[in-house]
Amino acid sequence: MKGKLYGIGTGPGDPELLTLKAINTIERCSVIAVPKSSGDGERVAYSIVEKYVIGKQLHECHFPMVRDLEERKKARLLAAEGLVKHLDDGKDVAFVTLGDPTTYSTYMYMHEIVVSQGYEAEIVPGITSFAASAAALGISLCEGDETLMIIPASQNERIEELLRQPGNKVIMKSGRDLAGVLEKLKELGYGDKTKVACEVSMENQQLYMSIDEYEKAPEGGYFTLVIVKEKD
Amino acid sequence: MKGKLYGIGTGPGDPELLTLKAINTIERCSVIAVPKSSGDGERVAYSIVEKYVIGKQLHECHFPMVRDLEERKKARLLAAEGLVKHLDDGKDVAFVTLGDPTTYSTYMYMHEIVVSQGYEAEIVPGITSFAASAAALGISLCEGDETLMIIPASQNERIEELLRQPGNKVIMKSGRDLAGVLEKLKELGYGDKTKVACEVSMENQQLYMSIDEYEKAPEGGYFTLVIVKEKD
């Protein structure tokens, strides 16, 4: 019998934010697949589940962070091929991914390729960085009639247009261009309606309740997330 | 010493989607607060955590589903008063809420009132219905440059305008007006790009990969969620 692929959301960092299903599924799998890229984000997923994977076979998937889409696609096919070898051996594979697998995760490319080749695959959802950030900040993401827009950092060129649309917004992984994003938010009058959460649920978590507060003591690295509320 | 209030996301229905933190926090609290409204959604939160609350004091909060905002606000103050009594007695209170407390949850009203009165309160994030729905459907919510807009069912009057905006969309709890929403989605050419998930992660879960598929065997009640992708 062929093995099955599981895409497992580990949540944002704190191992206590793993679901029972994530833990139970990892424990049933004999191979743990970990995405590895030029970025430093992915090793975090492994560190979250570390205590549940002792004695299991570790499989690294390489996703080079290159601009060329064709090269990225080639790398994905190659990575999926590596997973399929384990499935053909009858081994179940747990691919761990930070946050939630359906939200800006490399896992979905593996899922699509593997399913299209006739293998079984299942997704175990995880706590998103934005839900964890709002929780840590003690604020809602959306209530009543409010809409919520999730914006990836790669939309920085369109950010002003997106911010002008109604509703609350989350800007994901805005670390690199944070200064520019915060500048635009101030121009648009959102200084006090903007909250910043850095490395949420990790040991070096930093929370800021306004842009002013952030600018007095700016910190935070790769995992910086911005929440913009329409109302205070 | 005063007690502390915890807002705990139970996830969408499957008790296996509880986080370790949700379970550990519930086990430390002596009072379990459960929202009760005219809707039938809230008792589900209690049923998810049932096996962890044996022997604990149960406290029901009433949130009448009335149109008048002032009446709703009055009911919230009254409900918060009930929670505060336990906190004054030095008891920690776990308020359980379906999905995630920061995403369209009644809990946030309790959080704001209780914090404004000087009590401590903490939010434990939960798996959202939309992450669980995408996982069950085997699709991504958003990848690469895609934005994602979460739309509450109460925005039905503006739904066409919102659907015309770029990006992927989630329409929450669209049960009551589902037929009208699906009609508009077909008009806008999203028939095959629309997925429907009903009672996700519950025993009577139903999944539909297109509007046509849904219309052949429509089912699903209160917990119906629609995901609209820009790309197939």
Interface residues (C-beta under 8 A of the other chain):
Chain A: G9 G11 D14 P15 E16 L17 L18 T19 L20 K21 I23 N24 D100 P101 T102 T103 Y104 S105 M108 H111 V115 A121 E122 I123 V124 P125 G126 I127 T128 A131 A132 A134 A135 A136 G138 I139 S140 L141 C142 E143 G144 D145 E146 T147 L148 M149 I150 I151 P152 S154 Q155 L162 Q165 G167
Chain B: G9 G11 D14 P15 E16 L17 L18 T19 L20 K21 I23 N24 D100 P101 T102 T103 Y104 S105 M108 H111 V115 A121 E122 I123 V124 P125 G126 I127 T128 A131 A132 A134 A135 A136 G138 I139 S140 L141 C142 E143 G144 D145 E146 T147 L148 M149 I150 I151 P152 S154 Q155 L162 Q165 G167
